[in-house]
Amino acid sequence: MISETLWFKDAVFYELHVKAFCDGNDDGIGDFRGLINKLDYLEWLGVDCLWLLPFFPSPLRDDGYDVADYRQIAPDYGSMEDLRMFLDEAHRRGMRVISDLVLNHTSDQHPWFQEARSSPQSSKRDYYVWSQSNRRYDKARIIFIDTEKSNWTWDPMANAYYWHRFFSHQPDLNYDNPDLQRAMLDTMSFWLEQGLDGFRCDAVPYLFEREGTICENLPETHAYLKEVRKRIDENYRGRILLAEANQWPADVRPYFGDGDECHMAFHFPLMPRLFMGVRSEDWHPIVDMFTHTPPIPENCQWCLFLRNHDELTLEMCAGEERDYMYYAYARDPQMRRNIGIARRLAPLLDNDRRKIELLNSLVFTLPGSPIVYYGDEIGMGDNVHLGDRNGVRTPMQWTADRNGGFSKTDPSKLYLPAITDSVYGFQAINVDSQQQSPHSLLHWMKRMIAGRKKYPAFGRGTIVFLRPQTDKVFAYLREYRGETLLLVHNLAGSAQAVELDLARFEGAIPIEVFGDSRFPTIGKHPYALSLAPYGFYWFKLQRTMGDDFSYGFEESVI
């Protein structure tokens, strides 16, 4: 029996922003009551865990990642009672919920910072990192190169510089202070007591600073994460920590510890290589990334994604790779943010349904748990003319009605304008119309989610890459407890023939997963397949004609 504490290894995650999903009181801003009204849709879609962006009080200079109070709900989103009701309703439908927890920094409006800056004798002074010089930690890189010139900012009230790895209005917390460490542990416990199932730990590599280092991935960070994990394992078994560490895989590996730090971590460098592979029609960039990915503990998991609320980050790409991605996917400078591309999935792929399906198939079948970004299941578009990363955070499109069914308020009162262009506007792209069409992208995503959940090998199995003579066909095997799946993807925009060495499976019958169709039996010779442009197959290799064997037409109406 699969351990319930490892539920995340089989889960399909769905990322959403409370303010962007559904407006329950028609003030132009999404809220928990609106989200509750859409839980039936998420249950119908088949996702297992919802990941919420920050919902704490905030001046919103960084869309909630500038937290002003760790233990309250932003009034625009509802009340604590609304949150508890939402969690109860999600759990009743079999869905778990995790949220962002911004560990590294607060808003400069947080009471801790306001008190800290007021006096050197303040009890909160050491909650932050202060200096009389802006030359300390000079080996640390500047992350937001578009807006920040230094990691230090002078505060005239404190008469000192404060340290910040991100925006200057987000002072970093001082994890060398034991009181601060306990305060953040207690904050986690507070939300877990409300019913949350875990946290995405934002910007976790930057918690500590040490002179002479780049102030990332320090041993002290891992020591603290072990303390966090210990509290969770002792008091909240089955809850998870997901590390946001935009680093090379070898540098992310320590965040799993010996299975005693974070349960999950994003595989950031893989994501741009998936786009490279499809654009170049070559599987080598993808396989090469896995050769640089070390093994992780059995009780841990990678998180895979195509898009999220941030830019498509190219930080883990070499200069030549970065130039290639900009040329291929963001020739217009307005599409670029920091070191990345601020676009949604469908516009990135020129709204090509075949590419959208292909890339989703890769994320759903490679080792890890997939994340779907809200709206990508219907092919939502973006607005590159909005500031910062707001272009990919516009209101969810539910219907062809006013404001896409997100809110009944006047359009001028929406937190951001809905997408209204002729290709991606809510009149053309919305949940209601796609639910009515059995061949829509939404129905296809629903079937893919259901297909993945049938086979534990996707979340738990080993992977073996096949190496056909053509670079255009990406094929691999996933195996778990006697179950073998064969995945074959055509990365090219033209039809391809391929021969695969499957001799060790001689006598097995490939059963296509979605149609339950029987393909010719595997023999001693290379197994031949042909694939449509950007086409793919998911096969289960059936070794014997057991009781569960199917010819593919048993459930058909004849």
N, C-alpha and C positions, 0 to 999 in steps of 0.2 A: 504493500500500500504506500502511495506517495505521501511523504510527510507534509502535513498542512503548513509547517513553518517554512517550507520551500515553495509556497504557492507562487511566488514572484517569478520562478523559473519557467512557468507555463503561461504566465499572464500576458495579455495584450493591454498595454497602457494607452490612455487617452488624455492628452494634455489640453487644458482649457483655462481661460481667464474668466473668473466669475463675472467681471464687468462686461465681457464681450459675448457672453453666451445667450442670456435671455433676461429681459427687463420685466420684473414682476410687478412693479408699481408705476410703470410708465413715466419715469423721470429722465429717461435717456441713458441710464446706466444699468448694466446687468447686476443681478443680485441673487442671493441664495434662494429666495422664493421663486424667482424665475428659473433657476437651475433645478429646483425640485420639480417644477412642471415639465422639465425635459428629461427626467431620469428614465421614463418609459422608453424614450427614443434610444438612449444609451444602452439600456437593457436589450432592446430589440437589435441594436447593432452588434451586440455580443462582446463588448469590451469588459475587462475584468477589474481594472483599477483606474481611477481618475486621479490625475495629477493637477492640482490647483496652483496657479501662480499666487504670489503673496496677496493676502486679503486683509492685512493689518492697516491701522491708521498710518497715513503717509502724506507728505506734501506732494507726492506724485511727480517729483522731478526725474525719477527713474522708474516710473510706472509701478510703484509699490516696492521696488527693491531698496528704496530708501525708507526704512522702517522707523516710525516715530513712537510706536508702542507695541511691544511683543505680545501683549496679553489681551488685546482687544480686537474687535472686528471693525473695519472701516465702516462708518455709519452709512455710506452710500450702498454698501453691500448687504446690510441687514444687521441683525442682532445676534448675540450668542445663542439665543433660543432658536433663531433661524438656522444657524450652523448645526446645532444639535439635531434639529429636525431633518436637515439635509443628510447628515451622517446616518441617522436612523433609517431613512428611506433608501439611501444607497445600499446600506448593509442588508436591508430587507430584500433587496433585489439581487443580492449576491455580489455586489460590487464593493471593492475596497477604495479608500481615499487616502492619498498622500498629499502633502502640501510643501511648497517651498519654505525653507527656513533659512533666512539670510544670516549666517553665522559670522561672517567676516567683518561686517560694518553696520552702522546705523545711519539714519538721517542726521544731519546737523541740528534738526529740530527735536530730536529725541531728548526727553528730560535728563537722561544720563549725561548727554553731551552738554546740555545747557548748564547743568550743575557743575560738570567737570571744568568748564571754561571759566566759571565764575571766580574760582580761587584755587591757588596751588594747594591749599589745605583741604579742599573738598574731598569727601569720602569717595566721590566718583572720579576724581582726577586721574587715578591710575586705571580707570576703565578704558582709557584711550592711550595712544602712543604720542608723546610730546617730545619736542627737542628745541634747543636754542639755535640749532644749525639745520640747514636744509641739505647738508652734504652727507648725512648718515645714510647707510644702506644704499650706496650709490651704484651697486651692481644690479639692483632690482630694475627690471624693465618697466616702462610705462605701457599700460595695457590699452587705454583709450587714447591712442595717438592722435585721433581727430580733434580732441577737445582739451587734453591735459598736457601741460609742458613739464610737470614735475609731480612726484609722489608726495610732496610736502606743500602745505598751504599755511600761510601766516594768519593767525587769529589775533586781532588786536585786543580783544577782551582778555584772552588768556595770556597775551604777551609771549606767545610761543608758536612754533610750527606744530601742526598735527599731521600725522601720517595717513595716507589714503591710497589704496591700490587702484581705485576706480575713479568716480567723479569726485571733485573737490568738496562737494556737499555731502559726501559719504565717508566720514572719518572711520578708520579701522579700529576695531576693538583690540584691547591689549590682553591677549591670552596668557601672558606671563603673570597676570594677576589672578591668584586663586579665587578671590571673591567673584571675579567676572566669570571664571570657568564654572563655578557653582551656579551663578545666576543663569547662565545659558543652559546648563543641565536641567535646572528647575523649570525653565521655559519649555523645554522639550517635554518634560513630564506633564506640565500643565495641559498641553495640547493633546498628548496621548490619553490623558484622563478624559478629555472631551470626546474621544472616540476616533481620532485620526489613526491611520494605519502605518504611518511613517512619514519620513521627510526626504525631500530632495535637498541635500546640503549644498547651498549655493557657495561658490568661490572657495571651496574647502582647502585648496593648496596654500592659501595665503595667510593662514591664521597667526603664524609666528614670524618674527623678524630676527635675523642674526647678522651681525656685521661680517663682511667678507663673503657673503653668500648672495644668491639671487632672491632670497627670501621666498622660496617656493619649495614645497615638498620636504619640509624640514622634519627631522626625527621627533621634535616636540609635537608637531601636528599629529603624527601617528600615535604618540603616547596618549594625547587627549582623546582621539577617536576611539581608542581602546576603552577609555573610561566611559565614553558615551555608549558604546556597544554593550559594555558590562551592565550598565543601568537598564538598558532595553531588554537584554536577555534575562535579567533577574526579575524584572517587574512587568514587562510588556512583550511576552514571547509572541512571535508571529508578526511583529511590526518590523519595518525595514528602514535602512538608511541607503539612499542613492547619492553617490558622490558626483558632483559636478567638478571634474578635474580635466580641463582642456589641456591635456598633456600627451606626450608620446606614450604608447602602451606600456613600455618598460617603466615609465615614471608613474603611471596609474596603478600598475600592479601592486605596489605596497599599500594602496588604500584598501585592498581586501585583507591585508595582514595575513594571518594564518587562519582566515575565516573568522577573525575576531575584531574586524573593523567594519567597513561598509559592506552591506550585502550585495550592492550593485554599483556599477559605475558606467557612465556613458563612454562609448567608443567613438570619441570625436574624430580621430584621423581617418577612420574607415569611411565616414560619410562622404567627404569630397571625392574619395577614390571610387565610390560607386558611380557618381556622376561622371568622373573621368572615364571609367570603363565603358559606359554607354556611349559617351560622345566620341571616344577614340575607337570604339568597336573592338576592344581588347581586354581580356580578363586579367592580364598581368598586374595592373595597378591594384586590383582587389586582392589577388592571391598574395602579392608581395606584402600587403599590409598585414595579412594573417601570419606570414612568416616572421613578422616583427612583433607579434602578439604573444606574450608568454602565457603558459598555462595558469589558471586561477584555481583556488580551492573549490572543492565539490559543492560546497554550500553557498557559492557566490555566482554572480551572473553579470554579463555585459548587457547594457541597454543600447539598442540600435534605433536609429531614427534617420529620416530624410530631411525633415524640416522641423523647426520649433519657433518659439517666440522671438529668438534672436536672429542675427544674420547667419547665413551659411558660412561658418567660420573657416578661414583658410590659414589660421595661425600655425597649424601643423603641416603646412605644405611648403616645400622648397620654393625659391624664387621663380624658377621656370614653371613649376606646377601651378603656382599662384597666377602667373601671367596667362597660362593656358586656360585656367578656370575663368578669369576675368574676360578673356577673349571669347570663350565659348558661351558664357552664361550672363555676362554683365558688361556689354560694350558701352552702354549708357552709364556715365559716371554717377547719375542719380540712383542707380541700382546698388551702389557700393556703400558700405558702412564699416568704419574701422578697418579691420583686415578681414573682409567678408562681403557677402552678397545678400542684400535685404530683399528677398523675393520669396513668394510661396512656391509650392511644388508645381502646380499646373502652369503658371507663367514661365517658370524656369525651363520647363520641357515643351514650350510652345503649344501648350494645351493638347499635346499628342497623347491620346488615350492609351495607345500601345506602350509608350514609354512610361507613363504613370503606372500602368499595371506591372510592367517589367520590374521597375525599381521597387515597387511595393513587394513584389514576389521575392526579390533578393533579401529585403529587410526581414520578411516574415520567415525565411528559411535558413538564413545564415545563423551561426551560433549567437544566442542572445535572446532577449525579450524585446519585441517591437513596440514603438511608441507612434501613435497616430496623432498628429496635430489637428486641433479642432478645425473643421471646414475642409481639410484636405480630402476627407472621404467623399466630398461632393465636387471637388475640383475648384474650390474658391480661388479668386484672384486677389490681387494686392493693389496698393496705391503708393507708388514710389515717390510721389510728391509730398506725402506726409512726412513730418520731421522724425528724426531719430529712427527707431525701429517700428514706429506706429503703423507703417504701411502693411505689415503682416498681422496686425492686431485689431482689425476692423470687426464690426458686428457680425455674428453668425447669421447666415442667410437661411431662414426657415421657410418662407413662402414668397410668392410674387407680390404680396400686399405691401402696404406702407412700411418703409424701413426694413423690408425683407422679413417682416413678422417678428423682428427682434423687439420692437417697442412701438406703442401706439402714439408716442409723443410727436411733437413737431420735429421734423428732421433736423432743424437747426439746433435742437437741444441734445442731440446724441453726443456721447462722449467722443466719438470719432465718426466721420461721415461713412455711411454704408457704401459699398462698391456699387456703382451704377453704370459702368461702361457697357457697351453692347455685347461684349463677349463674356465677361465674368459678372456682370451686374446681377442683382438678386432677382430681377425679372426672368433671367435666363438660367441662373444657377441657384437652386434652392432645394432644401430637403423634401418639401411637399411634392414637387414635380418628380423628383427622382424616386421617391417611394412608390409613386404610381407607375413607374416604368421598370419592368422586371429586368431590363438590359442596361440600366443606368450604372454609372460608376459606383453609386452608393450601394446598390444591390450586389455589385461585384465585390466591393470591399466587405460587405457582410458575409458573403460566401467564403472569401479568403480567410477572414477571421475564424469562421466556423471550421474551415478545413484545417487550419493550423492547430486548433485546439483538439482535434481528433488524435493527434500524434505527439506523444511526449518526446519523441526523438528530436523535434525541432527545438525544444527548450532545454533538453538534457543530454542529447546524444553527441557522439564524436563526429568529426568531419574529416573526410578524405577528398582531396581535390583530384579529379581526373584531368589528364592533360592531353586532350585531343590535338590533332595536327593543326586544326584551325584555331587562331587566336580569338575568333569571333563568337565561339560557343563556349560558355562557362558551365561546367558540369561538376557536380560533387555528390558525395554520398553522406547521408546522416544515419547513424546507427545507434540503437539503444535497446538493450535487453532483448536481443534477437529480432528486433524490427529494423528493416533497412528501407530507407527512402532514397530515391534517385531524383535529383533536381537538375534540369537541363535548361539553360537560358541562352537565347540568341541575342547577343548584344548589338547586332547589326541591323541596319535598316533595309536589308535585302534578305531574301530567303537563303537558308543555309542547310547543307547536308553535313552530317557528322557521323563518325564511327567511334564508338566507345569500347574500351577494353573492359568487358564485364565477365571475363572468363571464369572468375571465381564464383560467379552466380549462375553457372550453367544449369539449365533446367528450371530456373526461376521465371515467373511470369510477371512482367510489369503491368500493374493495374493503375491506370490514370485516376488520380484522386478525385477530381471534381466530377468527372463523368462516369466513374466506376467502370471504365472501358478496359477490355483486355487487349494488350498488345502482343505481338509474336514472342514466343518463348526464347529466352536467351540461350545461345549455343556457344560453341568453342571459338567461333570466329568473332571479329569485332561487330558490335551491335550497331546497326545503321538506323539513323533517325533523320527526318527532315523537319525543319522548323520555319514557320512563317516569319516575316520581319518582326523583330522584337518579341517573338513568340517564346513560350516556355512550357515545360511539362513538370508536373509533380507526379512521380510514380512511387507506388509501394511495390516492393519486390516480393511477390508471393512465391515461396519456395515449394509448397505442396498444395494440392487441390483439397484443402481441408473443408471443414463445415462452413467456413465463412467465405468460401470462394464464390465469386460472382462473374457471370458472363457480361454483365452490364445492362441487361434488359429486363431483369426480374421485376423491377418496380415500374416498368413502363406500361402504359395503356396500349394494348394491341387491338 
